Amino acid sequence: MLHKNPSLFQDPKIEYPIHDLNLNFDDYIKQSRTIIANNRQDIDNYAKIVIDANTPFEFKPPNKAKQGVLLIHGLLDSPFIMREIGERLCTKGFLARAIMLPGHATVPGALLNTDYTEWVQAVSYGIATLKNLVEKIFIVGFSTGATLALHHALENDGISGVIMIAPAIRINSPFTFTANLPKKICPTWQRAQWLHISEEDDYVKYRSLPFNAIDQVYRLATEIKKMSPEKLAHCPLFLGLSEEDKIVSSAASIDYFKKSKNPLNQMLLYSSKPVQFNDPRIHVKNSTYPDMNILHFCHITLPVSPNNFHYGPKGDYPSASRLEENIKYGAFDKIDIAYHDLLYRLNLSKFQYERLTFNPDFNFLMSNMEEFISKI
């Protein structure tokens, strides 16, 4: 048995409403909502909260929008992670829509057989719903969602700009290309399909990770490597990232940015160390906040505001960063956290270490994104 609730780790074989490009977006939301309600295992007591948080959404400005934005969440995430960005852009006059990537927002097992081409199709559907409604279309993606945004812009004209938050150009592991080997070697052993299995205590994000999901991100990134950044001459890029990111390679993203020569491109790089670039399009911002015990920003930090009701300091997520005096927050992996926890319990350190779950500089990041859009 994989877990006390094994249905979490079985493929529910969901059919997603992404292939009919003429499907009304309201109907897409309704169908996605039904999928979530029928497949979640944790909605007995909190059905509305869980379903609302995971469902694709649309934010309409009071007046007819001339610009639209498609919001794409990352691997293991749900549309929830993009809500605050969408709300902010809506106040600036954007028609903001967020899609749900196949395999997400239901149970981790839904990622066992998902193919990245389904994610690509979901993006195509989202863009198709905006084409006849607005004059300009922008895509904002987080992590794998950022990579999907880039992929769409490389393959299609008609995108005015792409905003990539912590893009998964390359995962921080030299063994990503081997992700599907365990499944091939032991096809009948269920546990071999999972890199790790965790308690699912976050109702807007999976904590368990199947090897197939990693393999699909790798395959998507490989497709992008085959395409020259010069194909983006028509489409400016904005990148927001943390140099200390442990999940994706900031170095790979910086290298890709440098290869794209569009003068309208911008990058906001958060770093705890003083770094300099000859490229005037790259702006470096200090990510250390001593008064909050924040050492640097991690992968999940950037798209989340301090006011987030789930991941913010007062959020309902059990592991939300509470800004406690005896805890240092930043870009830490499980080994970092376990090591410092041991030192703390042995009275060899005054601090425990935890991942930072929100961005204290969220408003500045958004201001930079808005400035980037205004110049296009």
C-alpha positions, 0 to 999 in steps of 0.5 A: 500500500502506498498510503492510508488513502491509496486512491490518491496514487491511482490514475483517475483517467480524467478527460479534460475539456481542452480539445474544443477550442470553441468551448466557452470559457465559462463552460470550461470553468464549470467542467473543470469544477466538476472534475475537481469535485468528483476526484478530490479526496479532501472535500468532505468538510471544506468542499467550497474552499477546496474546489474554489481554490483549485478551479480555473478562474476569470477576472473581468475589469469593469470596462471592456478590456483591450489586453488579456492575460493567460495565467499558467500554474506550475508542476504540482500546483493549481490555478490558485498560485496565479490568483493574486497576479491575476487579481492585480492585472485585472485592476490594471484593465486586463481580462485575466484567465487561468487554466488548469493543467491536465493532471493537476488540482485533483489527486497526485495519481492524475500525473502518472500518465499525463503527457506534456503535450496535454499541457501544451494543448491546454495553453492553446485552448486558453489562448484561443478563448482570448483571441477574439476578445482583446487586442493584445495577449500576454502570457504569465507562467510560473515554473513549468507554466513559464516554460509552457508560456515560452513554448507557446510563444516560440511556436505561435505568433500573436503573443505580445509578451511573455512573463516567466516567474521562476521558469523551469528551463532546467531542473536542478538535477543532473539525473532528470533525463533518467526520470522514467527509468524506474517505471520502465524497469519495474512497470508493475511495481507501483512504488517505482513510479514515485520519486517521493510520497508525502502526506497531502496536507496542502489543498492547492498543491500536491506534495507527492511527485511521480517520476513521470511528471519530472520526465514530462517537464524534461521533455518540454524543456528539451523541445524548447532547446531545439528552438532558437531564442531568435524566434522570439524577436516579435515577443519580449520576455520578462523574467522574475527569478531567485538566484538561490532557487533549489528547484530550477536552475537560475543560471540556465534561465539567465543564460537563455535570457542573454541569448534573446536579444530583444531590447524590451526584455527585462529580468528581475533577479533576486539574490542574497549576494551582490551580483552584477551583469553587463546586461542593462536589461537585468535588475538585481534586487536584494532578497535578504530581509534581516528583520523578518529572518528571511535569508533569500527567496525559494522557488515557491516564494515569488508569485505569493503576496504577504496577504495570501490567505493560504501561504502568507504569514497568517495563512491556513497552510500548516507550513506557511512562514509565520515569521517566528523569531527562532526560524530562518526562512529561505531557499532550503531543501529537505536536507538543509531543513533536517540538518539545521533542525538537528542542530537546533534540537542539540542546542548547537544552533538558535535557529531552525530553517524553513522554506519561505512561502511568500514574497515580501517584495510582491508589490515591487515584482508586480510593478516591474511586470506592469512597467514591462507591459506598458512599454509594449 
